[in-house]
Amino acid sequence: MSVKTCSYIASAIALLAFSSHAADYPERPVRMIVPYAPGAGQDITGRLLAQRLTDAWAQQVVVDNRPGAGSNIGSEMGARAPADGYTLLLANEAMAINATLTRKLPFDPLKDLAAVSLIVINPRIFVVHPAVPATNIKELVAFARTKPGGVSYGSSGVGTGPHLAAALLASMTKVEMTHVPYKGVAPAMTDLLGGQLQLIVSTVLSAMPQMSAGKLRGLAVTTVKRSSALPQVPTVAESGVPGYEATAWSMLMAPSQTPRALIARIHGTTAKAIDNAEVRKRYAAEGGEAVGSTPEFAGKFLTLEIQRWAKVIKEAGVRGDT
């Protein structure tokens, strides 16, 4: 028997062993790293999914919050974890942004991590103070053109999703607006309500109460489709900026060397969890759309997101701190 034949047989035996192991998975608690603080939107998404996986597997899926460095601390932990299926990572659009924005990213999102499933896509919404003479994106752009740099928009920090969503609008419409970064979304929202800012790109969940109270005016959502939570609010793309898209999203990932059989096992349970009517209802209440994609689709989605934000960051001249 040749060495090559022996190698094929050994590989086949190893594959069968992995498949058998995957059928019994999980045999102990699973850790889900969420690279944000407890109570953050990503944390809420992760805990809802973790509970459904816990119920399905009869093994505890423990959320491990590891915030810091714009999600890079927790994401690196996920990338460097043992590839045995017992450490998962809940990534979001920050990973795609940081692939370009962070000069010395300590891991490669496409080489060190494997996509399991896209979980949910969330819109953001452009909201303005009522004193701003704009009821839609076209009027906002026209107003900004009359005051180059005079329209100030806040965000939760340089290079965050809200910052780049507004920077993308400015780039696509060739208007100049002034970015004011904050250490979190709460102080930015406070200054917007007080009239110190004219605009922010908010989550739908945070904006809805202020819009209902007449304290803020919603102009457009950032996704390709309208939000089920705010169906009367148009998208940016249908408001005169065709091709605009700046979604927030969540994706379940695992270390890249995790056996494919285990990825398939985790994906199968995750897809069923996301397809649950109550889960979809919970995500929809926050304006989101549950997805539950294949690993292949999620991987291609991440690649395209990295390319999209690399272009925006370059055109807008955004520079990170690290």
N, C-alpha and C positions, 0 to 999 in steps of 0.2 A: 504493500500500500504506500503510495507516494506521500511526501510531506504535505503537498498541496491538498490531497484528499483528506488527510488527517486534520488539516486546518479547517476544511469545510465541515467535517463531522463535529469538531469541537465547537465551532460557531453555532451549528444547529442545536447542539445540546445546550449551549449557553442560552440561546434564544428560547428554547422550551422551558428552561429553568426560570427565566425572567417572566415568561407568560404565566407559568404556574404561580410564581410569587405575586404577580399582578392580580391574579384571581382571588388571592387571600388578602390583598391589601385593602385597608390598612389594619395592621395588627397591634398598633399602639397609637397614642394621640399624634395628631398632625399639627405642625405650626404654620400659621399663615402670617407672614410678615406684612404689616401695613406701614409704609414709610411716612406716616403722618401721626399727629397727636390724637388721643382719644377725643371723640366728639366731632372731628373733622368730617367733611362729606365722604371722603374716601374710607374713613373708619366705619361710618354707618353702612356704606355699601359692603365692606368686608365682613362686618359682623352679621349682616343679614344672610350673606352667602355661607359664612362659616356655620351658622346654626342649621341651615338646610343640609350641608354636607355632614354635620354631626349626626343629624337625624337619620340620614341615608346610610351612613357607615357604622353607626352605633359605636363610634370612636370620637372622642372630643377633638374638634378642630379649634385650636387656641389662637386667638388673635394676639400677635406680638407687635405692639406699636414701637416703631423705631424712627422717630422724626429727626430731621436735621439735614442741612446742606441741600435744601431744595429737593428732598427725597433721595438723594444719592447715598446717604448712610444706610438706610434700610434696603435700598436696591442692591447695593454692593454685598450686603449680608446675604441676600437671596441668591445672588450670582455665585457666591463663594461657598454656599452651603453644600453638604453632602448630597449627591444626586441619587437619593434613594426614595424620593416621593414624600418624605416626611417633613420637608420644608418647602412651602409655596410662597409666592410673592404676589401681592396685589399691586400692580403697576398702574400708572396713569400717564396722561399726556406729558407730564414733567419729564419722564424718561426720554421721550422723543425730542423734547426741547433741549435737555441737558446733553444729549449726544453731540450737539453742536456748541451749545453755550458754555459748557464746562470745558476749559482748555485741557485739563489733565484728568478726564473721567477715569476712575480706577477700574472700570470694567467695560466690556463691549456689549451693549444691549442685544445685538444680533448674533454674537458668537458665544457669549457666556450664559445666555438665558434662552429658554424654549417657551414659545407661546402655547398655552393650554386652551384658552378660550377668551374671546372678547366678551365682557360681562354686560356692560351698559354704556350707552352713548347719551351724554347729557348736553343740552344746549346751554349756552350762556345768553344773556340778554343785555343789550345796550339800554341803559337807563340814564335819564338826565333830570336835573333839577327843574322844577316847573317854570323857573324864570328863563330858562333857555328857550328861545323862539324856534322850536323844532318839534314837530309831531311825528316825523319819520326820518329815515336815514338821509334821503335826498335833501331835506331842509337842514339837517345837521351839517352835512357837507357844505351846503351853500353858506350857512352861517360861519363855519370855520374858515371858508375862503375870504370872508370879509374881515376876519381878524386873525391873520397868520400867527400861530403860536398863542393866540389869546384864549383858546379853548383848552382847559386843563382837565386831564382825566387821571383818576387815581387807580392804583392797583395794589395787590398784596406783595409787590416786590419786583425788582428788575428780572426780566426773563420768565415771569410766571405766565400762565395761560391767559389771564385777563389783560396783562400788559401787551402780550403779543397779538391778542385778538384785536385790540384797538390799533396797535401799530400796523397790523395787516390792512385794516380799513384805511388808515392814513396813506399807506403805500399804494393801495389799489386806486384810490381816488385822487392822489397827488395833492393832499392837503397837509398842512403843518399844524399839529397839536402838541401840547406840552404834557409830558408824562411826569406824574408825581408819585413816586413809589412810597409805600407805607410798610410797616412791619405787621402785616396782616390785613385782612379785608375789613375787619370791624372799624378801625379808625378811618379808613377810606370812606366807608359808608356814612360814618358820622359826619365827616366833612362835606360829603355830598349833600346830605340832608340839611346841613347848616349853610349851604350855598358857597362854601370855600372852593368847591370843585363844580364843574359843569357836567361831568360825565364819569361813569364807571361801567365796566362790563361785569355784571354780577351773575351769580347763580340765579336760576329761576326761583328756587326755594326762598332765597333771601330777599329777592325783589318783590315777590307777590304781595306780602303784607303792606309794604310801603306804597306800592302802586294802588292797591285797593283803598288805602287811606288818602290817596291823592297827594302824597308827599313826594312821589317820584313818577316820572312818565316813561313808560316802556316804548322803545322805538322799533326794535327788531331783534329776533333771535339769531344765533350764530350758526345753527345747523342747516343742513340742506332742506330738511322738512320742518314744518311748523311743530311747535311743542303741543302735545296733547293737553298739557296743563294750561296753556295760554293760546288756544287755537285762533283767537282773533288777532294775535300779534304776528305780522309777516316775518319772513326771513330777511336777512341782509341781501341775499342774492336776488330775491324778488322785489327788493326795494331800490333797484337801480345799480347794484354792484354784482353783476353776474359772475359766477365762479367763486364767490366768497364762501369760505367754510372755515370754522374754527371751533371744533367740538372739544368738549371735555369727555373723557372716557376712562373706563376701568378695564383692566385685563389681568387674568390669572396666568401666572408664569411659574416655571420651575427651572432649576439649574439645567444647562444645556445637555449634560451627559446623562440625564435621567432616561432610563430605558423607554423606548417607544411604547412598549406594552403598558407601562405604568402611566405614561402620558395619556394613552387611550382610555385607560380605566378612570383616571381623574376627570378627563374630559367628559366621558359618558355620564358620570354622576353630576358633574357641574351643569351639563346641558339640561338634565332633568330638573335640577334645582331651579334654574333660571326660567324654565318653562312653566313653573308652578304659578297658578293664577294669582295667588296672594303676593308672591315675589314681584311679578309684573306690575301688580297694582301699586305696591310700595314704591317701586322705581318710577312709575308713571306719576305718582303724586308729587315727585320732586322734578317733574318735567322730563324724566329720562325714558329711554327706550331700551328694554331688555333685549339682548342680542343672542348670546349663547352660540357663538360661531364655532367652526372647526378650528383645530390648531393651525392648519395651513392658511385659512383666511386670516386669522389673527396675526400670524407671522408676516403676511404680505401687508396687512393694514399697518403694522408697526413700521415696516420699511418705508411705506409711503408717507407716514406721519413724520418720520425723521427727515425725509427729503423735503417735505412741505415746510417744516419749521426752519430747516437750514437755509432755505431760500429767503424766508421772511426775516430771519435774524441778520443775514447778510445785507439785504436791501434796506432794512431799517437801521443798520449800524449798531445793533444792540451788542453790548459787551457784558459778559458775566464778571463776577467778583473773584472767581477761582479758576 
